[in-house]
Amino acid sequence: AKICNVSKTTVSRVLNNHPYVSKEKREQVLKVMEELDYAPSSLARNFRTNKTQTIAISVPSFDHPFFAQLVK
């Protein structure tokens, strides 16, 4: 945001493909992101949204064929 001289909100809108960003600003932000080799952190996004898209499975024995198939 600082390099592009835009707000964090604008960068967020670019990342989320929000329509309220001008074509020029979007291209500028994407260009800087590419130059910096920036990739959004899925972990940070999960903390922000309070969703992980992860489930936990507890089985007595993973070596048992029944439980291995169940997990699969």
OpenMM code with the backbone's topology and positions (N, CA, C; nanometers):
from openmm import Vec3, app, unit

residues = "ALA LYS ILE CYS ASN VAL SER LYS THR THR VAL SER ARG VAL LEU ASN ASN HIS PRO TYR VAL SER LYS GLU LYS ARG GLU GLN VAL LEU LYS VAL MET GLU GLU LEU ASP TYR ALA PRO SER SER LEU ALA ARG ASN PHE ARG THR ASN LYS THR GLN THR ILE ALA ILE SER VAL PRO SER PHE ASP HIS PRO PHE PHE ALA GLN LEU VAL LYS".split()
positions = [
    Vec3(0.0833, -0.1187, 0.0000),
    Vec3(0.0000, 0.0000, 0.0000),
    Vec3(0.0879, 0.1253, 0.0000),
    Vec3(0.1958, 0.1227, 0.0815),
    Vec3(0.2840, 0.2392, 0.0883),
    Vec3(0.3554, 0.2630, -0.0435),
    Vec3(0.4045, 0.1566, -0.1050),
    Vec3(0.4781, 0.1702, -0.2314),
    Vec3(0.3880, 0.2274, -0.3404),
    Vec3(0.2639, 0.1828, -0.3436),
    Vec3(0.1687, 0.2287, -0.4458),
    Vec3(0.1032, 0.3608, -0.4090),
    Vec3(0.1253, 0.4046, -0.2854),
    Vec3(0.0622, 0.5271, -0.2364),
    Vec3(-0.0909, 0.5164, -0.2402),
    Vec3(-0.1380, 0.3994, -0.1936),
    Vec3(-0.2825, 0.3770, -0.1829),
    Vec3(-0.3109, 0.3261, -0.0416),
    Vec3(-0.4368, 0.3189, -0.0073),
    Vec3(-0.4739, 0.2715, 0.1257),
    Vec3(-0.4710, 0.1185, 0.1311),
    Vec3(-0.4689, 0.0668, 0.2532),
    Vec3(-0.4762, -0.0780, 0.2727),
    Vec3(-0.6090, -0.1310, 0.2188),
    Vec3(-0.7112, -0.0497, 0.2296),
    Vec3(-0.8426, -0.0882, 0.1787),
    Vec3(-0.8379, -0.1118, 0.0292),
    Vec3(-0.7673, -0.0248, -0.0428),
    Vec3(-0.7560, -0.0397, -0.1878),
    Vec3(-0.6840, -0.1696, -0.2226),
    Vec3(-0.5759, -0.1988, -0.1510),
    Vec3(-0.5032, -0.3233, -0.1758),
    Vec3(-0.5930, -0.4428, -0.1461),
    Vec3(-0.6676, -0.4356, -0.0371),
    Vec3(-0.7607, -0.5429, -0.0032),
    Vec3(-0.8639, -0.5613, -0.1132),
    Vec3(-0.9138, -0.4524, -0.1646),
    Vec3(-1.0125, -0.4600, -0.2727),
    Vec3(-0.9527, -0.5223, -0.3987),
    Vec3(-0.8275, -0.4915, -0.4265),
    Vec3(-0.7613, -0.5531, -0.5423),
    Vec3(-0.7486, -0.7037, -0.5197),
    Vec3(-0.7044, -0.7424, -0.4005),
    Vec3(-0.6877, -0.8847, -0.3700),
    Vec3(-0.8193, -0.9611, -0.3773),
    Vec3(-0.9284, -0.8956, -0.3404),
    Vec3(-1.0596, -0.9606, -0.3390),
    Vec3(-1.1405, -0.9330, -0.4652),
    Vec3(-1.0753, -0.8732, -0.5649),
    Vec3(-1.1387, -0.8449, -0.6944),
    Vec3(-1.2664, -0.7628, -0.6796),
    Vec3(-1.2608, -0.6635, -0.5937),
    Vec3(-1.3746, -0.5753, -0.5680),
    Vec3(-1.3887, -0.4767, -0.6846),
    Vec3(-1.5106, -0.4443, -0.7249),
    Vec3(-1.5292, -0.3586, -0.8426),
    Vec3(-1.4986, -0.2096, -0.8213),
    Vec3(-1.4815, -0.1635, -0.6971),
    Vec3(-1.4646, -0.0211, -0.6717),
    Vec3(-1.3207, 0.0275, -0.6824),
    Vec3(-1.2380, -0.0408, -0.7611),
    Vec3(-1.0992, 0.0006, -0.7806),
    Vec3(-1.0806, 0.0314, -0.9283),
    Vec3(-1.0198, 0.1457, -0.9555),
    Vec3(-0.9988, 0.1825, -1.0956),
    Vec3(-0.9009, 0.0859, -1.1611),
    Vec3(-0.9100, 0.0763, -1.2908),
    Vec3(-0.8241, -0.0135, -1.3672),
    Vec3(-0.6768, 0.0226, -1.3465),
    Vec3(-0.6472, 0.1507, -1.3429),
    Vec3(-0.5088, 0.1964, -1.3266),
    Vec3(-0.4524, 0.1568, -1.1903),
    Vec3(-0.5306, 0.1805, -1.0849),
    Vec3(-0.4860, 0.1461, -0.9495),
    Vec3(-0.4687, -0.0057, -0.9362),
    Vec3(-0.5638, -0.0808, -0.9922),
    Vec3(-0.5568, -0.2269, -0.9862),
    Vec3(-0.4288, -0.2762, -1.0532),
    Vec3(-0.3997, -0.2255, -1.1721),
    Vec3(-0.2789, -0.2660, -1.2445),
    Vec3(-0.1529, -0.2272, -1.1677),
    Vec3(-0.1538, -0.1087, -1.1065),
    Vec3(-0.0385, -0.0619, -1.0293),
    Vec3(-0.0132, -0.1540, -0.9103),
    Vec3(-0.1172, -0.1870, -0.8363),
    Vec3(-0.1032, -0.2728, -0.7191),
    Vec3(-0.0575, -0.4122, -0.7615),
    Vec3(-0.1175, -0.4678, -0.8658),
    Vec3(-0.0791, -0.6012, -0.9119),
    Vec3(0.0655, -0.6046, -0.9611),
    Vec3(0.1092, -0.4965, -1.0248),
    Vec3(0.2470, -0.4893, -1.0732),
    Vec3(0.3451, -0.4908, -0.9557),
    Vec3(0.3176, -0.4111, -0.8523),
    Vec3(0.4048, -0.4072, -0.7346),
    Vec3(0.4025, -0.5416, -0.6632),
    Vec3(0.2858, -0.6048, -0.6538),
    Vec3(0.2761, -0.7364, -0.5911),
    Vec3(0.3625, -0.8376, -0.6654),
    Vec3(0.3614, -0.8308, -0.7954),
    Vec3(0.4434, -0.9222, -0.8758),
    Vec3(0.5919, -0.8934, -0.8569),
    Vec3(0.6279, -0.7669, -0.8550),
    Vec3(0.7686, -0.7285, -0.8366),
    Vec3(0.8210, -0.7756, -0.7008),
    Vec3(0.7362, -0.7682, -0.5991),
    Vec3(0.7762, -0.8082, -0.4642),
    Vec3(0.7558, -0.9576, -0.4397),
    Vec3(0.7041, -1.0284, -0.5398),
    Vec3(0.6746, -1.1706, -0.5283),
    Vec3(0.5816, -1.1958, -0.4097),
    Vec3(0.4787, -1.1119, -0.3979),
    Vec3(0.3841, -1.1191, -0.2875),
    Vec3(0.2792, -1.2275, -0.3140),
    Vec3(0.2511, -1.3049, -0.2125),
    Vec3(0.1422, -1.4022, -0.2172),
    Vec3(0.0611, -1.3855, -0.0892),
    Vec3(-0.0706, -1.3743, -0.1000),
    Vec3(-0.1535, -1.3594, 0.0195),
    Vec3(-0.1369, -1.4791, 0.1125),
    Vec3(-0.1369, -1.4535, 0.2410),
    Vec3(-0.1225, -1.5588, 0.3405),
    Vec3(-0.2587, -1.6185, 0.3716),
    Vec3(-0.2745, -1.7465, 0.3413),
    Vec3(-0.4028, -1.8112, 0.3723),
    Vec3(-0.4230, -1.8217, 0.5223),
    Vec3(-0.3142, -1.8360, 0.5971),
    Vec3(-0.3240, -1.8410, 0.7427),
    Vec3(-0.3780, -1.7093, 0.7985),
    Vec3(-0.3255, -1.5984, 0.7495),
    Vec3(-0.3727, -1.4672, 0.7939),
    Vec3(-0.5190, -1.4465, 0.7551),
    Vec3(-0.5548, -1.4899, 0.6358),
    Vec3(-0.6940, -1.4771, 0.5912),
    Vec3(-0.7860, -1.5599, 0.6799),
    Vec3(-0.7407, -1.6799, 0.7178),
    Vec3(-0.8211, -1.7647, 0.8061),
    Vec3(-0.8419, -1.6998, 0.9418),
    Vec3(-0.7383, -1.6367, 0.9962),
    Vec3(-0.7535, -1.5665, 1.1238),
    Vec3(-0.8535, -1.4527, 1.1106),
    Vec3(-0.8473, -1.3809, 1.0014),
    Vec3(-0.9349, -1.2656, 0.9811),
    Vec3(-1.0809, -1.3075, 0.9658),
    Vec3(-1.1043, -1.4141, 0.8891),
    Vec3(-1.2415, -1.4579, 0.8635),
    Vec3(-1.2922, -1.5548, 0.9691),
    Vec3(-1.1999, -1.6033, 1.0544),
    Vec3(-1.2338, -1.7000, 1.1588),
    Vec3(-1.2868, -1.8303, 1.0986),
    Vec3(-1.2371, -1.8646, 0.9792),
    Vec3(-1.2719, -1.9899, 0.9119),
    Vec3(-1.1431, -2.0526, 0.8608),
    Vec3(-1.1310, -2.1847, 0.8757),
    Vec3(-1.0083, -2.2498, 0.8328),
    Vec3(-1.0274, -2.3477, 0.7181),
    Vec3(-1.1498, -2.3904, 0.6902),
    Vec3(-1.1761, -2.4910, 0.5877),
    Vec3(-1.1016, -2.6205, 0.6216),
    Vec3(-1.0839, -2.6488, 0.7502),
    Vec3(-1.0120, -2.7661, 0.7967),
    Vec3(-1.1013, -2.8457, 0.8898),
    Vec3(-1.0934, -2.9769, 0.8773),
    Vec3(-1.1656, -3.0621, 0.9708),
    Vec3(-1.0638, -3.1515, 1.0417),
    Vec3(-1.0986, -3.1969, 1.1598),
    Vec3(-1.0129, -3.2876, 1.2355),
    Vec3(-1.0845, -3.4217, 1.2480),
    Vec3(-1.0060, -3.5268, 1.2365),
    Vec3(-1.0605, -3.6618, 1.2488),
    Vec3(-0.9793, -3.7351, 1.3539),
    Vec3(-1.0502, -3.7942, 1.4480),
    Vec3(-0.9841, -3.8718, 1.5524),
    Vec3(-1.0270, -4.0171, 1.5388),
    Vec3(-0.9312, -4.1051, 1.5157),
    Vec3(-0.9602, -4.2478, 1.5038),
    Vec3(-0.8706, -4.3230, 1.6004),
    Vec3(-0.9178, -4.4386, 1.6495),
    Vec3(-0.8385, -4.5136, 1.7462),
    Vec3(-0.7067, -4.5661, 1.6889),
    Vec3(-0.7090, -4.6060, 1.5619),
    Vec3(-0.5877, -4.6617, 1.5012),
    Vec3(-0.5899, -4.6360, 1.3515),
    Vec3(-0.4903, -4.5663, 1.3047),
    Vec3(-0.4825, -4.5374, 1.1614),
    Vec3(-0.4321, -4.6594, 1.0845),
    Vec3(-0.3669, -4.7535, 1.1546),
    Vec3(-0.3137, -4.8738, 1.0902),
    Vec3(-0.4236, -4.9730, 1.0525),
    Vec3(-0.5362, -4.9643, 1.1178),
    Vec3(-0.6473, -5.0563, 1.0905),
    Vec3(-0.7088, -5.0218, 0.9548),
    Vec3(-0.7315, -5.1214, 0.8681),
    Vec3(-0.7840, -5.0938, 0.7332),
    Vec3(-0.9184, -5.0194, 0.7326),
    Vec3(-1.0056, -5.0503, 0.8293),
    Vec3(-1.1351, -4.9825, 0.8344),
    Vec3(-1.1178, -4.8323, 0.8545),
    Vec3(-1.0348, -4.7946, 0.9530),
    Vec3(-1.0175, -4.6538, 0.9837),
    Vec3(-0.9386, -4.5820, 0.8746),
    Vec3(-0.8433, -4.6512, 0.8146),
    Vec3(-0.7670, -4.5927, 0.7038),
    Vec3(-0.8610, -4.5604, 0.5876),
    Vec3(-0.9520, -4.6529, 0.5567),
    Vec3(-1.0488, -4.6301, 0.4480),
    Vec3(-1.1468, -4.5200, 0.4847),
    Vec3(-1.1878, -4.5174, 0.6103),
    Vec3(-1.2802, -4.4144, 0.6573),
    Vec3(-1.2196, -4.2750, 0.6389),
    Vec3(-1.0945, -4.2600, 0.6786),
    Vec3(-1.0269, -4.1304, 0.6657),
    Vec3(-1.0078, -4.0940, 0.5193),
    Vec3(-0.9732, -4.1933, 0.4399),
    Vec3(-0.9528, -4.1693, 0.2960),
    Vec3(-1.0820, -4.1198, 0.2329),
] * unit.nanometer
topology = app.Topology()
chain = topology.addChain("A")
for resn in residues:
    res = topology.addResidue(resn, chain)
    for name in ("N", "CA", "C"):
        topology.addAtom(name, app.Element.getBySymbol(name[0]), res)
